[in-house]
Each structure stands twice: as structure tokens, then as C-alpha cells.
Amino acid sequence: MAALIELAPNRLIRRLFGERRPAAGQSGGSLTLRRVVGAISVALLLAAQPAAAQSILRDAETETMFADMSAGLIKAAGLSPKNVKVVLINDDSINAFVAGGQTVYVHTGLIEAADNANQVQGVIAHELGHIADGHVLTGAQAAKPAMGMYLLSMVLGLAAMAAGSGEAGAGIMAAGQQAAMGKYLAFSRVQESTADASGAKYLNTAGVSGKGMLTFFKKLQQQEYRYGVENIDPFMQSHPLSGERIQTLTADLQASPSFNAKPDAALEERFKRVKAKLIGYVATPAKTLGAYPEGDNSIYAHYARAYAYHKAGYPDKADAEAAALVKAQPNDPYFQEIQGQILLEAGHPDQALVPLRAATAGTNNNPLIATTFGHALIATEDKANYEEAKRVLRTAIVRDDENPFAWYQLGTVYERTGDTARAALATAERASMTGDNRTAAQSARAAMVGIPANTPDWLRAQDIAMASQNAIDDDPKSKRRRK
């Protein structure tokens, strides 16, 4: 994969989502009861729960753009840019959400649907409203009384069924479900309206135009029109209808001095590039070539086609597109990055070193790019490159220790240079991150044998061994196996 790194659902994502884990299976009880309780639980908490099958896309250019476009908004929300992350989720639906902590999750479908960077800023401002106002916690609290209402109606309904009144029991349960859902959704709509107001305030405070927020809501409104507004029950929605949101926000946003400010041209240019490369990565090659045909010689088209050809298995065409990018802007580190990545994955790591070294230096050792550079150094199988690979990869994990691939590459170079103890520690780090507690515990204990006691690496191995063993001991499945 050129430049973009996709992380499948694992402990890393659960950590980012606030360690939300599926409940352990339960034995006994009514199967129907468990299904009904599970269904209403999912329905009530749907707005706060990310889909388990979603994956994170990591890309240095995209993450840098997110950080820059959101920094002023984060400060306006009374938060610190050092603590707030904007994370890209590989999902083609038009959505963004928060799920605990200080992380905003943006779907790839939203980036594809957005016309400009300012629209994305409007969405981020709204999500920051949820974070600053503590909506995830209050939302979980609001679900409890709704769940209580439903469970009570279910108990009464099942009692009626047991007494021989099947239809009456089903009616009681259906009415309880609708009442509980309505109660929770009403609360959710209030939260969304509050987040809209907070987001508008952050835009105005940061001097960012609110036009993007309004135009994006109008885009969503058009979708509602296509569905048929008359078919939408406004009281059974988790969000207010888009027309209502537009009407509520317009006056406040238009009153801001920044409303008619000229768009940030440099930011808009960066957004167009990120959108093009994203489409090249997530869309089918045919769709990408339809949006960016071969006759289009713009930077965006070359970028999108480089990813599309690389993904489709046409290394020569991908390399030609990357070469066109570098020719147009020889010192652009992200163009150097994709050129090096394509060469590396085409089996030419020696040729990839020059552009990847330049890209690493040009981004001040961005950890994602540095990891790719370290990978290329190892892939040359030239022992003379291994010490540089160690230095590069150690710097990368210091700046970003949440990258399993970086730990894998560091473990590889330690293994090749004979440092098996630190290779085991790197394996333990990676296994701990991906939720493989058994491997993490075993590897950490192996690392402790070969690393001098009470050194930082030994202490880190000890921490992983203890935490992973505790997780194993607390796992109900492990307890059942021991029985």
C-alpha cells in the first residue's frame, strides 16, 4: 500500500475507542430474551458505538492536514491540540463521530463527499462540541433509564405471554421498545443540537468561516430530499433534520466577521490532494480513472492514479505517475514518499532509499514515513544499512508508539543484528498493541532474560509481561479453559 497504512480492528482501535470490548458470552436464560436485550442495547447505543469492522487509515499527509485544520478549533473549544486527534476511518458512509476520549473519527466517505476543507472543518467543530461538552458520558447515562423502561415492558410482556396472552404480551414489548427508543433519541437530538451550537461558537472564535458547516448540512439535506422527507419521522432520528439545523445556525454563523472570509488557499490545495489520493486508495481503479482520466495531467489526477495503479498491480504505470509528481514538485516530501513506497513494494528497495530518505528529512522525521524508510533499509538486506534502520525506527516509535508495523520492523532489524532480547521486546510491544496477550506475555518474559535487569527496556518488558498476564487471567475464556 503506497503511503497509506490500514490498521485492522485490534486492541489499538479499542484503545482509541476507549477500550470498548464485546461482552463475554453468557450461558443459560431465554434465547429470545437475550436477543431482544441485545437488539435494544445496540439500538440505544448505536450513536456512541463505532462499528467493530471499521479500520483506521493512517497517512502522514492526511494526519498533518487534519492537525493543522483543527488546531484553532481545538483551542477555541478549550482543549489542547497535543491531546486531540482526528483519525480517518475506512468507511464509505458520510459520517464522523466521537466515542470517548479526545479523538474525532472521520469516515473516508465524508472526505469524498466534502467539496472543500472548510466543510470538513465544520464537521470537526461539531464533533469537538461533543468532546468538550462530555456527551459520550452523558449519553451512556441517558441510555440507562431508557433501557430500564424497555426491560420493564419486556418483563410485563413475557409475563403476559406466559399467561397465555401472546398478542397482548407482544404489544406490550413493542410499545416498550418504541417508548424507550423515543426517549433515548430525543436526548440524542438535544445533544446534537448542543454540539451544533458549540461547533458554531468554535468556528467563530477561531476565525474560521461557518459557510462550510452550512453548505455541508445543505448537502445532507439534499440526501433527505432524495429519500423523501415525508417518509422520515423526525421523532425517530438521532439527529435533528438538516433543514432545522440550518435554520437554527444560520444567523449566528452569518453574524461572525469570518463568515465571508476568503478560504485558506493553501489548506484547500492540501485538501484536494488528500481527497485525490484517498479516492485512489479506497475506490476501485475503474472509479478512480473515471474521476481522474488519463488525459487529466493535474497534480490531483497524477496522485489519484498513482494509488489506483499501485493498488491494481500496475507498478510501471504507478511509478510513471509518481515520477510525474516528483518532476512537478521535486522537493515535496509526500511525492517523494509515494515514489519510494512504489519502488519498495515493486521489489527495488535500493532505489527507494533516496526518495524515502529525502521524504523523512523533509517531514522532520514523520514517524509514518520514517517507518517506511526503515523498512526499505532492512529490505535491501545490506548489513551496512541495519544500524541506520535501527536509529530511524527507534526515533519513529518514540514519536508514535501506536504503530504495529514500526514495532515489527524494529524487531526484524534487532533479530538480524543478533539482539534477540530486544527483538522479543519489540514483538511483545506489537502483540500487546494488537491484543495478543499470550504472545505479549511470553515475548516480554523472554526479553527480560536477555536484557540487563532494571534498565528501561527491562522495566518496559516487565510492565508488558505483568499487564498481559493480568489480561489473560481476567479473560473468562482462560478461566473456563483452566477448569
RAURQUI-V24567 format. One record per residue. RES is the residue in one small letter. OMEGA is omega as a letter, one per 40 degrees, with the letter a starting at -180 (* if undefined). NEAR is the number of other C-alpha atoms within 10 Angstrom. Layout:
BEGIN
res->RES omega->OMEGA near->NEAR
res->RES omega->OMEGA near->NEAR
END
This chain:
BEGIN
res->m omega->a near->13
res->a omega->i near->23
res->a omega->i near->23
res->l omega->i near->20
res->i omega->a near->15
res->e omega->i near->15
res->l omega->a near->19
res->a omega->a near->16
res->p omega->a near->16
res->n omega->a near->15
res->r omega->i near->18
res->l omega->a near->21
res->i omega->i near->20
res->r omega->i near->17
res->r omega->i near->15
res->l omega->i near->19
res->f omega->i near->21
res->g omega->i near->14
res->e omega->i near->13
res->r omega->a near->16
res->r omega->i near->11
res->p omega->i near->7
res->a omega->i near->6
res->a omega->i near->9
res->g omega->a near->7
res->q omega->i near->7
res->s omega->i near->7
res->g omega->i near->6
res->g omega->a near->8
res->s omega->i near->9
res->l omega->i near->10
res->t omega->i near->9
res->l omega->a near->14
res->r omega->i near->12
res->r omega->a near->11
res->v omega->i near->17
res->v omega->i near->16
res->g omega->a near->11
res->a omega->a near->11
res->i omega->i near->19
res->s omega->i near->17
res->v omega->a near->13
res->a omega->a near->15
res->l omega->a near->26
res->l omega->a near->16
res->l omega->a near->12
res->a omega->a near->17
res->a omega->a near->19
res->q omega->i near->17
res->p omega->i near->18
res->a omega->a near->10
res->a omega->a near->14
res->a omega->a near->10
res->q omega->i near->15
res->s omega->a near->18
res->i omega->i near->21
res->l omega->i near->21
res->r omega->a near->19
res->d omega->a near->20
res->a omega->a near->17
res->e omega->a near->22
res->t omega->a near->22
res->e omega->i near->17
res->t omega->i near->14
res->m omega->i near->16
res->f omega->a near->20
res->a omega->a near->18
res->d omega->a near->13
res->m omega->a near->20
res->s omega->a near->22
res->a omega->a near->18
res->g omega->i near->20
res->l omega->i near->29
res->i omega->i near->25
res->k omega->i near->14
res->a omega->i near->21
res->a omega->a near->22
res->g omega->a near->11
res->l omega->i near->17
res->s omega->i near->15
res->p omega->i near->16
res->k omega->a near->9
res->n omega->a near->10
res->v omega->i near->18
res->k omega->i near->20
res->v omega->a near->20
res->v omega->a near->21
res->l omega->i near->24
res->i omega->i near->22
res->n omega->a near->21
res->d omega->a near->19
res->d omega->i near->15
res->s omega->a near->14
res->i omega->a near->15
res->n omega->i near->16
res->a omega->a near->22
res->f omega->i near->21
res->v omega->a near->23
res->a omega->a near->22
res->g omega->a near->21
res->g omega->a near->17
res->q omega->a near->23
res->t omega->i near->20
res->v omega->i near->25
res->y omega->a near->22
res->v omega->i near->26
res->h omega->i near->22
res->t omega->i near->23
res->g omega->i near->20
res->l omega->i near->21
res->i omega->i near->25
res->e omega->a near->19
res->a omega->a near->18
res->a omega->i near->18
res->d omega->a near->18
res->n omega->a near->20
res->a omega->a near->23
res->n omega->i near->24
res->q omega->i near->23
res->v omega->i near->24
res->q omega->i near->22
res->g omega->i near->28
res->v omega->i near->24
res->i omega->i near->26
res->a omega->i near->30
res->h omega->a near->28
res->e omega->i near->26
res->l omega->i near->30
res->g omega->i near->28
res->h omega->a near->26
res->i omega->a near->24
res->a omega->a near->16
res->d omega->i near->16
res->g omega->a near->15
res->h omega->a near->23
res->v omega->i near->19
res->l omega->a near->15
res->t omega->i near->13
res->g omega->i near->18
res->a omega->i near->14
res->q omega->a near->11
res->a omega->a near->19
res->a omega->a near->21
res->k omega->i near->15
res->p omega->i near->14
res->a omega->i near->22
res->m omega->i near->21
res->g omega->i near->13
res->m omega->a near->17
res->y omega->a near->26
res->l omega->i near->20
res->l omega->i near->14
res->s omega->i near->23
res->m omega->i near->24
res->v omega->i near->15
res->l omega->a near->18
res->g omega->i near->24
res->l omega->i near->20
res->a omega->i near->14
res->a omega->i near->18
res->m omega->a near->15
res->a omega->i near->11
res->a omega->i near->10
res->g omega->i near->11
res->s omega->a near->13
res->g omega->a near->15
res->e omega->i near->12
res->a omega->i near->15
res->g omega->i near->22
res->a omega->i near->18
res->g omega->i near->15
res->i omega->a near->20
res->m omega->i near->22
res->a omega->i near->16
res->a omega->i near->16
res->g omega->i near->23
res->q omega->a near->23
res->q omega->a near->13
res->a omega->a near->16
res->a omega->i near->23
res->m omega->i near->25
res->g omega->i near->18
res->k omega->a near->20
res->y omega->a near->24
res->l omega->i near->26
res->a omega->i near->17
res->f omega->a near->17
res->s omega->a near->24
res->r omega->i near->19
res->v omega->i near->14
res->q omega->a near->23
res->e omega->i near->20
res->s omega->i near->19
res->t omega->i near->17
res->a omega->i near->22
res->d omega->a near->25
res->a omega->i near->19
res->s omega->i near->22
res->g omega->i near->29
res->a omega->i near->26
res->k omega->a near->22
res->y omega->i near->25
res->l omega->a near->28
res->n omega->a near->22
res->t omega->a near->17
res->a omega->a near->18
res->g omega->i near->17
res->v omega->a near->26
res->s omega->i near->26
res->g omega->i near->30
res->k omega->a near->21
res->g omega->i near->22
res->m omega->a near->27
res->l omega->a near->24
res->t omega->i near->17
res->f omega->i near->23
res->f omega->i near->21
res->k omega->i near->16
res->k omega->i near->15
res->l omega->i near->16
res->q omega->i near->19
res->q omega->i near->15
res->q omega->i near->13
res->e omega->i near->17
res->y omega->a near->12
res->r omega->i near->8
res->y omega->a near->11
res->g omega->a near->10
res->v omega->a near->14
res->e omega->i near->9
res->n omega->a near->9
res->i omega->i near->13
res->d omega->a near->9
res->p omega->a near->15
res->f omega->i near->15
res->m omega->i near->16
res->q omega->i near->16
res->s omega->i near->21
res->h omega->i near->19
res->p omega->i near->20
res->l omega->a near->19
res->s omega->i near->19
res->g omega->i near->15
res->e omega->a near->12
res->r omega->i near->19
res->i omega->a near->20
res->q omega->a near->10
res->t omega->a near->14
res->l omega->a near->18
res->t omega->a near->15
res->a omega->a near->10
res->d omega->a near->14
res->l omega->a near->22
res->q omega->i near->16
res->a omega->a near->12
res->s omega->i near->19
res->p omega->a near->13
res->s omega->a near->19
res->f omega->a near->19
res->n omega->i near->13
res->a omega->i near->13
res->k omega->i near->9
res->p omega->i near->17
res->d omega->a near->13
res->a omega->a near->10
res->a omega->i near->8
res->l omega->i near->16
res->e omega->i near->15
res->e omega->i near->14
res->r omega->i near->18
res->f omega->a near->24
res->k omega->i near->17
res->r omega->a near->20
res->v omega->i near->22
res->k omega->a near->24
res->a omega->a near->24
res->k omega->i near->26
res->l omega->i near->25
res->i omega->i near->25
res->g omega->a near->29
res->y omega->a near->24
res->v omega->a near->20
res->a omega->i near->18
res->t omega->i near->14
res->p omega->a near->20
res->a omega->i near->13
res->k omega->i near->14
res->t omega->a near->23
res->l omega->i near->19
res->g omega->i near->10
res->a omega->a near->16
res->y omega->a near->21
res->p omega->a near->15
res->e omega->i near->11
res->g omega->i near->8
res->d omega->a near->12
res->n omega->i near->14
res->s omega->i near->12
res->i omega->a near->16
res->y omega->a near->21
res->a omega->i near->23
res->h omega->a near->26
res->y omega->a near->27
res->a omega->a near->29
res->r omega->i near->28
res->a omega->i near->31
res->y omega->a near->32
res->a omega->a near->28
res->y omega->i near->22
res->h omega->i near->25
res->k omega->a near->20
res->a omega->i near->14
res->g omega->i near->12
res->y omega->a near->14
res->p omega->a near->17
res->d omega->i near->15
res->k omega->i near->15
res->a omega->i near->27
res->d omega->i near->22
res->a omega->i near->16
res->e omega->i near->25
res->a omega->i near->27
res->a omega->i near->19
res->a omega->i near->20
res->l omega->a near->25
res->v omega->i near->20
res->k omega->a near->12
res->a omega->a near->13
res->q omega->a near->14
res->p omega->a near->13
res->n omega->i near->14
res->d omega->a near->16
res->p omega->a near->23
res->y omega->i near->24
res->f omega->i near->24
res->q omega->i near->25
res->e omega->a near->30
res->i omega->i near->31
res->q omega->i near->29
res->g omega->a near->32
res->q omega->i near->29
res->i omega->i near->25
res->l omega->a near->25
res->l omega->a near->24
res->e omega->i near->16
res->a omega->i near->16
res->g omega->i near->13
res->h omega->a near->16
res->p omega->i near->23
res->d omega->i near->16
res->q omega->a near->15
res->a omega->a near->26
res->l omega->a near->22
res->v omega->a near->15
res->p omega->a near->24
res->l omega->i near->31
res->r omega->i near->23
res->a omega->i near->20
res->a omega->i near->26
res->t omega->i near->24
res->a omega->a near->14
res->g omega->i near->16
res->t omega->i near->17
res->n omega->i near->12
res->n omega->i near->20
res->n omega->a near->19
res->p omega->i near->24
res->l omega->i near->25
res->i omega->i near->30
res->a omega->i near->28
res->t omega->i near->28
res->t omega->i near->28
res->f omega->i near->31
res->g omega->i near->29
res->h omega->a near->25
res->a omega->i near->28
res->l omega->i near->28
res->i omega->a near->24
res->a omega->i near->19
res->t omega->a near->19
res->e omega->i near->14
res->d omega->a near->10
res->k omega->a near->14
res->a omega->a near->11
res->n omega->a near->16
res->y omega->a near->21
res->e omega->i near->15
res->e omega->i near->15
res->a omega->i near->24
res->k omega->a near->21
res->r omega->a near->13
res->v omega->a near->24
res->l omega->i near->28
res->r omega->i near->20
res->t omega->a near->17
res->a omega->a near->24
res->i omega->i near->19
res->v omega->a near->10
res->r omega->a near->13
res->d omega->a near->13
res->d omega->a near->16
res->e omega->a near->18
res->n omega->a near->21
res->p omega->a near->20
res->f omega->i near->16
res->a omega->i near->25
res->w omega->i near->25
res->y omega->a near->21
res->q omega->i near->24
res->l omega->i near->29
res->g omega->i near->25
res->t omega->a near->22
res->v omega->i near->27
res->y omega->i near->22
res->e omega->a near->16
res->r omega->i near->15
res->t omega->i near->13
res->g omega->i near->10
res->d omega->a near->16
res->t omega->a near->19
res->a omega->i near->25
res->r omega->i near->26
res->a omega->i near->26
res->a omega->i near->26
res->l omega->i near->32
res->a omega->i near->27
res->t omega->i near->25
res->a omega->i near->32
res->e omega->a near->27
res->r omega->a near->24
res->a omega->i near->24
res->s omega->a near->24
res->m omega->a near->22
res->t omega->i near->21
res->g omega->i near->17
res->d omega->a near->18
res->n omega->a near->21
res->r omega->i near->17
res->t omega->a near->19
res->a omega->a near->29
res->a omega->a near->28
res->q omega->a near->18
res->s omega->i near->25
res->a omega->i near->31
res->r omega->i near->21
res->a omega->i near->20
res->a omega->a near->27
res->m omega->i near->23
res->v omega->a near->12
res->g omega->a near->15
res->i omega->i near->19
res->p omega->a near->13
res->a omega->i near->12
res->n omega->i near->11
res->t omega->a near->11
res->p omega->a near->11
res->d omega->i near->17
res->w omega->i near->22
res->l omega->i near->15
res->r omega->i near->17
res->a omega->i near->29
res->q omega->i near->20
res->d omega->a near->14
res->i omega->a near->24
res->a omega->a near->26
res->m omega->a near->15
res->a omega->a near->16
res->s omega->i near->24
res->q omega->i near->17
res->n omega->i near->13
res->a omega->i near->17
res->i omega->a near->17
res->d omega->a near->13
res->d omega->a near->11
res->d omega->a near->12
res->p omega->i near->13
res->k omega->i near->12
res->s omega->i near->12
res->k omega->i near->11
res->r omega->i near->8
res->r omega->a near->7
res->r omega->i near->8
res->k omega->* near->5
END
